């Protein structure tokens, strides 16, 4: 079996599990709880199926990837916003602060990635190759920022006794792995050029397919009823820590209201 045939098989597998997971979410009502994730899975159905039907070296596939890659970034940003909102759903001020921190991190990471990449693009490259390089740079910046944001959010959740739904933790873990995997792949392409393109693309496809399989089996209605606390405190310490968290939330809310009034 050639690498292209194996990748086509994985793309079809991803299509099947993205479709089945979206159907399952719709039937059990999880699409209302996770509308951005549901939309992302629906988008993955044609996004995974079409490449399996195309010649990956064709012009058609190139332009399909060019137009769908920014759409993927938008869905990824929306999903991370959604996870942030679910983790901090009781803390509106911190939720808003987290959202703007994610935006700032994405802009900064993408700007640094582009600034480091542009001087390395030879002027002799064709416009198509130049566009490909810029998209790889943008992809690296977006995914690195989102991966770091989710990792920091998870570490903070370990510090505070905020109960989280099991589904939220599953989504956070899978997306963190996907974001850092994509970032590593982009770095390998940058360092070793396109000599590693095939094995890197294959590894990313395997990671994406495995994530969709895990989503299908792990994202369940029971996961909304099962709560997990990453941080464990004695009762008196838990009350004190939660009061401190609420004070920070109220301070952020007052600051945002003062800025709006001003």
N, C-alpha and C positions, 0 to 999 in steps of 0.2 A: 504494500500500500504506500503510495507516494504521500509526501507531506501535504500536497494540495488536496488530495482525496480525503486525507484524515481531517484536515481543517474544514472541508466541506461537510463532512460527517458531524463534526463538532458544532458547526454553524446551524445545521438542521436540528441537532440535539438541543441547542440553546433556544431555537425557535419554538420547539415543542414544549419545553419546560417553561419558557416565558409565557406562552399562551395558556398552558395548564394552570400556572400559578395565578395569572390574571383572572381566569375563569373562577378559580377557587376563591380568590379574594372577593370577587363580585357576588358569588353565591352565598358566602358566609358574612357579607357585610363589611369586611375589612377594607374595602375600597373607600368607604367613608372615613375611616380612621387614618388611612394612608393614601390620600388621593394622588399625591405626587409620585409615590412609589408605584401605584397602580398605573398611572399614566406612563411612567418610565418602562414598565414591563410591557404595556401595550405597544409602545414605540419600538421596543426591542424585537418584536415579532417580525416586522418587515426589515428592520435594520440587521437582523441576524440571517434572515432567509435570503434576501437579495444577493449578498456576497457569495452565498453558496451556489447561486445560479449564474454567476458571472465569471468571466475570465479575470483573475486578479491582476493581470498585467495589461488589461485593456483600458482604453481611455474612458469608457463608460463607468468602470469600477472606480477609477480615479476621481471622477467628478461626483459620483455617488458618495464617496467617502468625504470629499471636500465639503459637500453641502450638509451631510448628516453629522459630521463631527461637532460643529458648533451647537447643533441641536442637542447632542449628547451632553455637552457641557452644561447647557441650560437645565436639562433634567437633573443632572448630578447636583447642581447648586440648589435647585428646588428641593430635592430629596434631603440634602444636608440641613437646609432650613427647617424642613418638616421634622427631622429628628431632633434638632435643637429645640423646637417648639414643644415636642412631646416630652423631652427630658426636663424642660423648665416650664411646663405648662402651668404650674402654680405660682410662677415668678415672672410676671409680665415685664418688669423692668430689666431683669437679667436676660430674658428671652430677646428683647429688643437690642440689648447691648451685644449679645452673642451674634445676632444677625448682622449687625454693622461691623463687628469684628471679622466675621467671615468675608463680607464684601471687601473690607480693607485688605485682608490677607490675600485674597484672590488677585486684586489689582496689583498689590506690591509684588507678589510672587510671579505673576505673569509679566510685569514690567521688567523685573530682574532677569527672568528667563529669556525674554526677547532681547534685552540689552546685551546679554552675554552671547547670544546666538548670532545676531545680525553681523557683527564684525567677522564672523567665521564663515559667512556665506560667500563663496567666490563670485566675483562679478561675471564670470564666464558661464555661470549656471543658467539654464533656461528658466523662463518665467514659471513653468510648471514645477521644476525642481525647487525653485525659490519658495513658491507657495507651499509646497510640501514641507520644507524645512521650517517655515514660520508656523504652520499648523502643529508640527511636532513640538516646537517650542512653547506654543500656547497651551497645548495639551499637558505638557510637563508642568507648567506653572499652575494651571487650574487644579490638576490632580494633587500636586504637592501641597498646595494651600488647603484643599479640602481634607486630605489625609491628616495633616497636622492638626487642623481644627477638630476633627473627630477624635483624634488621639488625646488631645488636651481636654476635650469635653469628657471623655471617658475617665481620664485620670482625676479630674475634678469631682466626677460622680463617685469615685472611690474615696474621696476625702469627706464628702457630706452624705449623711444618711437619707438620701432621696430615693424612695422606692421607684424602681423602673419596671416596666412591663418586659417580659422575656422577649417579645417580638421586637421591641425597640433595641435591646441589646444585640439580638441576632442581626438586625439591619446595620447597626453601627459597626459590628465586627466585620461583616461581609464587605461593606463599603470601604472601611479602612484598608482591608486587604487589597481590594480592587484599586483604590487610589494609589497606594504605595507600589503596587505591582506595575501599574501603568507608568508611574514616575520612574521607576527603575528601568523599565523598558525604553522610555524616552532617553534616559541617560546613556544606556548602552548603545542606542542608535547614534547618539551624538558623538560618543567616544570612538566607537568602532565603525562608524559610517553605516552603510546599508549592507555590509557584509554579514551582519547578524540579523538582518530583517526577518528572514524566514523562521529561524528558531525562536526569536523574540515574539513574533506574531503568533506562533504556535503556542508558546507558553501562556500568552495573554488569553488566547482563545480557550485553552484548557481551564485557566483560572475563572474566566467568565462563565463557561459551561458548568463547572463545579459549583459556582456560587448560585446559579439558577436552580440546580438540583437541590441544594441545601435550602433555598428559599421555599421550594415546593413542599418539602417535608417539614421544615421548621416553622414556617409562618402559618400559625393556626389560631382558631378562636381561643383555644386554651392558653395560648401565649399572651392573650390580653388579660386573662384572669390571674395568671401566675406573676407575682411580683418578686423582684430580686433586689436586694440591698447589697451594693458592693462594699459599703462601709458599715462596720458593726461597732456600736457604742453601747455603753451602759445607758439605762433609761435617762438618768439625770444629765449625762453628757450629751445624749442625743437631743434633748430639749434645748440645752444651751447652744449647741451647734446650729440647730434649726432656727433658733431666735436670731442668732448672728447672721445667718443667711437671709432671713426676712428683713433684717435691718439694712443689709447691703442692697437688697431689692428695692426697699422703700427709698433709700438714698438715691439710687439710679433713677427711680420714677420722679422724685422731686427735682433732680437735676435736669431731666428731659423736659419736664413741665416748665421749669424756669427758662430754659432755652427757647421753648416755643412761645412763652409769654413775652420774652425779650425781643 
